[in-house]
Amino acid sequence: MGTSWRRTFVRLLVGTAATVAFLVLFLREVDLSQAWKTMSALPAWTLLASLGLIGANLVFMTLRWKYLLSGAGYRVDKRRLFSTIAVGRGANNLLPARGGDLLRIESLRERQVPVFVTAGTLFAERLLDGVVLSVWIVLGAIMIGGPKDRFSGNFRLINRRHRLRLVGQSAFHPGKLRRIERGHLHHCDTNMAVIMQ
């Protein structure tokens, strides 16, 4: 009894300390007055629409998790599963390295779902997301331009993806970005101009 109380206290202490630390980092980096001005300039319906879409996304994620967990032989109440998913998604926005997924694992472990089952469900969820994203990329590549422009449209898509990858790689080395832009991106534009002719 004493050990479980200590474990709960340590978890609560570590969780509170992490939340406070990341909140302090967030408040140091964000200008709240500027953020409030920007948000208040938006029409009210955009806020309501975004909240509605977030809610719908959470409902669909809860149903997906319910089916994945029931396929593994575990039943979790929809209401509790919804709260687990919502807290995990919210924590992913604040904690580094998708720390909200760890919260999901711990929350479901307290509901007698083994860690390996939750980790497998997370993996299955990522796999499904990857399949859906791949389908959208392929559909977008097919639909760019008319029948005559299909090849050039696909090349433009590849060129954009290549640029995004270069910018993403240079995010960790900002000094290299200008050299990459001058050299490699110019080379991409030259190649594209030759292919388009």
Order of alpha helices (4+ residues) and beta strands (2+ residues): alpha-alpha-alpha-alpha-alpha-alpha-alpha-alpha-alpha
